[in-house]
């Protein structure tokens, strides 16, 4: 009789039971309650609320700004993770600690800081505004705030992967005459691409749920700088709970579909990388 593989944790039934209970209390039940609350609306009222011009504008800004911020973090976060994992330089530990700063900083404080920094009389705003670049109370301000809060997700996801990459493969490619660009495209990019997609998905998900920092930098202008979470809070302040849950349900469904697509791309990239190797 073959020996069973030793497992330090309890059996499958017990661990799966705890997992399902934990997920149900934190995720499944609250989401189900949200949809049940939205179901109290008639189909006509639900459609009227979620297709209101202000709601459509809020959806576009929320997902558009989140996508741009996550894309910026995917590019520059990869470069930052590369520098931190491959090079030693004075102040490296300080820079590495700064990466986690958005995690510890309250988002409202982050928004207030960015507002003071990019305002017309701020440290940077006094130089940007004369150039026609308005980084507060505009959609650009929303992108900047979402980029700030999402940066750590990309760097911390990618950094361990870059540190564990075997540099001998890169050296072998250089020995065979491959240029730096060819080495990156043929050797490094296929290996780190699934991890970059993971970091992008985490940053994108974080940006879609951001609220605190946006309050200060966007001015909550309806149809222009108002994001979907702000619109939900406004309806809650007006005691329109059904309308708030209807918009939240649409936001949840669209977010789930986008994240499912990103996860599919990540899985496809992983299979492609294994097939190539």
N, C-alpha and C positions, 0 to 999 in steps of 0.2 A: 504494500500500500504506500503510495507516494506521500511524502511528508508535505503538509500544507505550508505555504510560505508564511513566515512569522509576520504578524501585523501588530505593532505596539498599541494601536487604537482598538476600541471595542468592535464587535462584529458589524457587518454591513447593515443589518436591520436596525440596530440601535443608532448608529451614526446617521443613517439615512433618515430615521425618524426625527432626530434632533435637527437635522438640516432642514427638513420640510417644515417643522414647527417654527424654526427661526425665520425662514424665508416667508412663511405665511404671516407671521406677526409683523414683520418689518416691511414686506413688499406686497405680497399678494392681497392681503385683506385691505390695506389702505387704497390700493389701486382699484380693487373691486368696489369699495365704498365710493370712490370718485365717480366711477361709471354708473353706479346705482343712483347717485344723486343727480347726475346729468340726465339719466333716463326719465326723471320726473317731468322733463320738458316734452312737449309735443314735437313731432318731427319738424313742423313748420317753424316753431319758435327756436328750436335748436339750430336749424339751418340759418335762420335770420340772424342769430347772435354770432355764429362762427364765421359768417360771410359778410359781416359788417365791414365797411371800408376801413375803419380804424383797426379792426382785428386783422384784416388782410395785410395792412401796412405793418402792423406789429409782427406778424408771422415773417414777413419778408426781411425785416430788419433783424429779427432774432436769429433766424437761420442763416441769413446772408453774412451778418457780422460774425457769427460763431464759426462759419466755414472759413472765412478769410483769416480770422484770428488763429484758428487751428492750423491752417495752411502755413501761416507765417511762423508759428511755433514749430511746425514740423521741419521747416527749412533751417531756421536759425537755431532752434533747439538742437538739431542734429550737429551743426557746426560747434555749438557750445559743448555738447557732450563729447565730441571728438577731441576738442582741445583739453578738456578736463581729464580725459582718460588716456591721452597719448603724450602729453607734454607736461614738463615740470617748469614752473616759473614762480617768481616771487609773488606772494599774495594768493597762491592757488587755493589754499584752504579758505581764505576769506571769500573768494569768488564762489567756491563750491557751497559755502554756507549761505550766500546770498540767493542761491537758486531756491532754497526752501523758504525764503522770506515771504512770498505770497501765501504759503501754507499757514504761517503763524500770524500774519497780519490780518486783522478783521477787514472784511471787504469794504465796509463803510469808511474805514480809515484810509484804505487804498484809494477809494474814489475821491475822498477829500484831498488826499495828497496829489493825485493826478490833476484834479481841478485847479489847485493852487499852482501847480507846475506849468500847466498849459494855458492858463487864463491869459487874457490880454496883457496883464501886468505881471505875469509870472516869470520865473527864471527862464523858461524856454519860450513861453508864449509871446514875450515882448520882441523876440526875434522872428517867430513864425508868423504872427498875425500880419506884420507889414508885407510879408511875402504872399499873403492870401491864404495861408494855411491856418484854419481854425480847428483846433484840437479839443475844444470844449463846446458842449451844446450842439453837437453835430453828429451824424453817423460815424465820422472818423473817431470821435471821442469814445463811442461805444466799442469800436474795434480795438482801440488802444487799451481800454480797460479789460476787455476779454482776453487780449493777448497777454496782459500782465498776469491775470489769475491762472492762465492755462500753461504758462511756460514750464513750471516744474514737472508737469505730467510727462512731457516729451523727454526732457533731459533725464529724469530719474528712471524712465522706462528704458531708454537707449543706452545709458552709461554702463550698466553692468555687462550688456552684450558686447559693447566695444572693448571693454577691459578684458573680456574672455576670448576675444578673437585671436587666433594664432597668427602672429605677424610673420611667421615663416612662409605662409602662403603668399603674402604680399611680396616678400623678399624673393621668393621663387619666381613670381611673375616678372619682377624687375630684372632678375638674372636672365630670363628668357627674352628680354628686350622690350617688354611691355612698358608703355609710357604711364605716367601717373594717372592720366585720364582713363586709359584703357584698363589699368588695374582697378580703378574705382568702379568703372562701369561693369567689368566682367567678373570681378572677384568680390568686392565689398558690397556694392549695391544690392545684388540678389540676396546676400546674407542678411543685411540689416533692414531690407525693405519691409518684411512682415512686422518687425519691431517698430519701425517708423509709423506704419499704419496703426499699430496698437496705441502708440503715443498720440497720434492724430485723433483717434477715436476718443481717448480719455480727455484730451484737451477740448474737443468738440462738445462732448457731453457736459464737461464742467462749464463751458461757456453758455450752453443753452439754459442752464439753471441759474446763472448768475443774476443777482438782483442788487445787492448792497452797493457795489461800486458804481453801478450804472445810475443810481438815483442822483448822485452829485454831478456827474459829468454830462448827462444827457438832457437835463432840464425837463424831461418828460413831456416833450412837445407832441401832441396827438398827431398821428399821421406822418411824423418826421423822425423823431428820436425816441418814440415810445416803444419799448419792447413788450413782448407778450406777458412776462411776469409782472411788469408794471400795470398793464391793463387788467390783469387778474386782481391785483391788490386794489385797484380803483373800484372794481365791481364789488369786492368784499367790503370796502369802506361804505359803499352805497347799499349794503345789505342785500345785494343781488347775488345770492349764493349759487343759485341755479346757473346764472349766466357765467359766473366765475368758473364753476366746475365744467361747463360746456367748453369754454376756451381752453381750460387745463386739459380736458380729455383730448381735444384736437392736438394740442401741443405734445401730449404724451404719445399719441398714435404716430404722429409724424416723426418724432424723435426715435421711437422704436424702429420704424421702418428704415430710417437713415442709418441708425447704428447696426441694424441687421445687414444692410448692404455693405457697410464698412467691414463688419466681421466676415462677410462672405469674401470680400476682396482680400482680407488678411489670410483667410484659410486657403484661398486660391494661390496667393503668393507663396505661402508655405509649401503647398504641394508642388508648385512649379519649381521652387528652389531645390526641393528634394529630388525631383526628376532630373534637374540639370546636373546635380551632383552625382 
